[in-house]
Amino acid sequence: MTAFYRWEDDVLHLFVRVQPKASKDEFAEVQEDRIRIRITAPPVDGKANAHLLKFVAKACGVAKSNVQIKNGETGRNKHLCIESPVCLPAGIERAG
């Protein structure tokens, strides 16, 4: 099992390090126990978190309401929960 994600039934738990104000939105390299996600939004007034949720939801083929920040609301290291993802980012395999 890879350290930056885990499955609990149909919920994908993703451990990320967010890099705001990047040149484009993308999943990047895995560092230690987190995957880096670069987003274009600045870390001001919750814009980066909102943009992150929208980007991850689109990448996983789910509604924004199916993606939640479980931990790390104000920091760069975050724990995301994605309910029943349809698509998976590179490097993530479905459980079972």
Sine and cosine of phi, psi and omega as CSV:
sin_phi,cos_phi,sin_psi,cos_psi,sin_omega,cos_omega
0.00,0.00,0.67,-0.74,0.00,-1.00
-1.00,0.09,0.59,-0.81,-0.14,-0.99
-0.96,0.29,-0.42,0.91,-0.12,-0.99
-0.99,0.10,-0.03,1.00,0.10,-1.00
-0.47,-0.89,0.33,-0.94,0.11,-0.99
-0.44,-0.90,0.38,-0.93,0.02,-1.00
-0.95,-0.32,0.62,-0.79,0.20,-0.98
-0.75,-0.67,0.98,-0.21,-0.12,-0.99
0.83,0.55,-0.87,-0.49,-0.01,-1.00
-0.99,-0.12,0.19,0.98,-0.03,-1.00
-0.97,-0.24,0.82,-0.57,0.07,-1.00
-1.00,-0.04,0.84,-0.54,0.08,-1.00
-0.99,-0.15,0.87,-0.49,-0.07,-1.00
-0.88,-0.47,0.79,-0.61,0.00,-1.00
-0.97,-0.26,0.90,-0.44,-0.16,-0.99
-0.82,-0.58,0.37,-0.93,0.20,-0.98
-0.86,-0.50,0.87,-0.49,-0.10,-1.00
-1.00,-0.03,0.70,-0.71,0.10,-1.00
-0.90,-0.44,0.99,-0.14,-0.01,-1.00
-0.97,0.25,0.22,-0.98,0.03,-1.00
0.84,0.54,0.60,0.80,0.07,-1.00
-0.99,0.13,0.17,-0.99,-0.01,-1.00
-0.97,0.24,-0.42,0.91,0.07,-1.00
-0.43,-0.90,0.31,-0.95,0.03,-1.00
-0.99,0.13,0.80,-0.60,0.02,-1.00
-0.22,-0.97,0.43,-0.90,0.21,-0.98
-0.99,0.15,0.68,-0.74,-0.04,-1.00
-0.87,-0.50,-0.53,-0.85,-0.10,-0.99
-0.96,0.26,0.33,-0.94,0.11,-0.99
-1.00,-0.05,0.78,-0.62,0.04,-1.00
-0.82,-0.57,0.85,-0.53,-0.05,-1.00
0.82,0.58,-0.91,-0.43,-0.07,-1.00
-0.93,-0.36,0.42,0.91,-0.01,-1.00
-0.65,-0.76,0.47,-0.88,0.12,-0.99
-0.98,-0.20,0.70,-0.72,-0.01,-1.00
-0.99,0.12,0.72,-0.69,0.11,-0.99
-0.86,-0.52,0.85,-0.53,0.04,-1.00
-1.00,-0.10,0.73,-0.68,0.04,-1.00
-0.74,-0.67,0.45,-0.90,-0.07,-1.00
-0.99,0.12,-0.32,0.95,-0.07,-1.00
-0.95,0.31,0.54,-0.84,0.06,-1.00
-0.99,0.17,0.43,-0.90,0.01,-1.00
-0.99,0.13,0.88,0.47,-0.06,-1.00
-0.77,-0.64,0.75,-0.66,0.10,-0.99
0.79,0.61,0.59,0.81,0.05,-1.00
0.97,0.23,0.09,1.00,-0.03,-1.00
-0.89,0.45,-0.65,0.76,-0.02,-1.00
-0.91,0.42,-0.67,0.74,0.02,-1.00
-0.90,0.44,-0.70,0.72,0.00,-1.00
-0.89,0.46,-0.67,0.74,0.01,-1.00
-0.92,0.40,-0.66,0.75,0.04,-1.00
-0.86,0.51,-0.74,0.68,-0.01,-1.00
-0.88,0.48,-0.67,0.74,0.01,-1.00
-0.90,0.43,-0.70,0.72,-0.01,-1.00
-0.90,0.43,-0.72,0.69,-0.01,-1.00
-0.92,0.39,-0.64,0.77,0.03,-1.00
-0.87,0.49,-0.71,0.71,0.01,-1.00
-0.91,0.42,-0.67,0.74,0.00,-1.00
-0.90,0.44,-0.52,0.86,-0.04,-1.00
-0.99,-0.12,-0.04,1.00,0.04,-1.00
0.94,0.35,0.57,0.82,0.00,-1.00
-0.79,-0.61,0.20,-0.98,0.09,-1.00
-0.96,0.30,0.44,-0.90,0.02,-1.00
-0.84,0.54,-0.51,0.86,-0.01,-1.00
-0.93,0.37,-0.25,0.97,0.03,-1.00
-1.00,0.01,-0.01,1.00,0.02,-1.00
-0.89,-0.46,0.79,-0.61,-0.02,-1.00
-0.74,-0.68,0.54,-0.84,0.15,-0.99
-1.00,0.01,0.94,-0.34,-0.03,-1.00
-0.99,0.13,-0.54,0.84,-0.06,-1.00
-0.46,-0.89,0.58,-0.81,0.08,-1.00
1.00,-0.07,0.48,0.88,-0.04,-1.00
-0.78,0.62,-0.64,0.77,-0.10,-1.00
-0.97,-0.26,-0.03,1.00,-0.01,-1.00
-0.93,-0.37,-0.01,-1.00,0.03,-1.00
-0.99,0.15,-0.51,0.86,0.03,-1.00
-1.00,0.08,0.83,-0.55,-0.08,-1.00
-0.73,-0.68,0.43,-0.90,0.11,-0.99
-0.90,-0.43,0.92,-0.39,0.00,-1.00
-0.97,-0.24,0.57,-0.82,0.10,-0.99
-0.88,-0.48,0.81,-0.58,-0.02,-1.00
-0.87,-0.50,0.89,-0.45,-0.03,-1.00
-0.99,0.11,0.81,-0.59,0.09,-1.00
0.73,0.68,0.85,0.52,0.00,-1.00
-0.89,0.45,0.65,-0.76,0.02,-1.00
-1.00,0.08,-0.70,0.72,0.03,-1.00
-0.92,-0.39,0.39,-0.92,0.02,-1.00
-0.81,-0.59,0.67,-0.74,0.08,-1.00
-0.89,0.46,0.37,-0.93,0.00,-1.00
-0.83,0.56,0.66,-0.75,0.03,-1.00
1.00,-0.02,-0.08,1.00,0.00,-1.00
-0.93,-0.37,0.78,-0.62,0.00,-1.00
-0.92,-0.40,0.54,-0.84,0.01,-1.00
-0.94,0.34,0.60,-0.80,0.01,-1.00
-0.94,0.35,0.47,-0.88,0.12,-0.99
0.99,0.13,0.00,0.00,0.00,0.00
